[in-house]
Amino acid sequence: MRIHQNILALLIAVVICSCSHKTSKIGVQPFIGVDPIAVETIKSALADVYWIEVVVLPEIEMPDGSFINVKSPRYRTIIR
């Protein structure tokens, strides 16, 4: 019985020590000209699904080379 108490105490200590007070954030950076309502909808959906703070970053221009015409015309996804 004593071993179970020691294991339980160790597990509780690990859980307490592993809890971090750092907050995570998701950044959404829209391209210039994107509908602000769409950006707000995406921000709200991410916050609701992941329960995390979502920050809308300043708009940027669409990078050169993001449009490709291989197989079918489309834009590449940019993930950083």
C-alpha positions as CSV (number, residue, x, y, z in Angstrom):
1,M,0.0,0.0,0.0
2,R,2.9,2.3,0.8
3,I,4.2,1.8,-2.8
4,H,0.9,3.0,-4.3
5,Q,1.0,6.1,-2.1
6,N,4.5,6.9,-3.3
7,I,3.6,6.4,-6.9
8,L,0.5,8.6,-6.5
9,A,2.6,11.3,-4.8
10,L,5.1,11.1,-7.7
11,L,2.4,11.3,-10.3
12,I,0.8,14.3,-8.6
13,A,4.3,16.0,-8.4
14,V,4.9,15.4,-12.1
15,V,1.5,16.8,-13.1
16,I,2.0,19.9,-10.9
17,C,5.5,20.5,-12.3
18,S,4.4,20.0,-15.9
19,C,1.7,22.6,-15.7
20,S,2.9,25.6,-17.5
21,H,1.6,29.1,-17.0
22,K,2.7,30.1,-20.5
23,T,-0.1,31.0,-22.8
24,S,-0.1,29.8,-26.4
25,K,-1.3,32.0,-29.2
26,I,-2.3,31.5,-32.8
27,G,-1.5,34.2,-35.3
28,V,-3.6,34.8,-38.4
29,Q,-2.0,37.0,-41.0
30,P,-4.4,38.0,-43.8
31,F,-3.4,39.1,-47.2
32,I,-4.3,42.6,-48.3
33,G,-7.8,42.8,-49.6
34,V,-9.2,39.8,-47.7
35,D,-12.7,40.4,-46.4
36,P,-12.5,41.5,-42.7
37,I,-15.6,39.5,-41.9
38,A,-13.9,36.4,-43.1
39,V,-10.9,37.1,-41.0
40,E,-13.0,37.6,-37.9
41,T,-15.0,34.4,-38.7
42,I,-11.7,32.4,-38.9
43,K,-10.4,34.0,-35.7
44,S,-13.6,33.1,-33.8
45,A,-13.6,29.6,-35.2
46,L,-10.0,28.9,-34.2
47,A,-10.6,30.3,-30.7
48,D,-13.8,28.3,-30.2
49,V,-12.3,25.0,-31.5
50,Y,-8.8,25.2,-29.8
51,W,-9.7,27.3,-26.8
52,I,-6.6,29.4,-27.4
53,E,-6.0,33.1,-27.9
54,V,-6.0,34.1,-31.6
55,V,-4.2,37.3,-32.7
56,V,-4.9,38.9,-36.1
57,L,-1.5,40.2,-37.5
58,P,-1.2,43.1,-39.9
59,E,-2.1,42.4,-43.5
60,I,0.6,41.5,-46.0
61,E,0.8,41.4,-49.8
62,M,0.4,38.1,-51.6
63,P,3.9,36.7,-52.1
64,D,5.3,36.4,-55.6
65,G,5.3,32.7,-56.7
66,S,2.3,31.8,-54.6
67,F,0.1,31.2,-57.7
68,I,1.0,28.0,-59.6
69,N,-0.5,26.6,-62.8
70,V,0.4,23.0,-62.5
71,K,-2.4,20.5,-63.1
72,S,-4.9,23.2,-62.2
73,P,-4.5,26.9,-61.4
74,R,-4.3,27.5,-57.7
75,Y,-2.5,29.2,-54.8
76,R,0.1,27.5,-52.7
77,T,-0.4,27.3,-48.9
78,I,2.2,29.2,-46.9
79,I,2.8,27.8,-43.5
80,R,5.4,29.3,-41.2
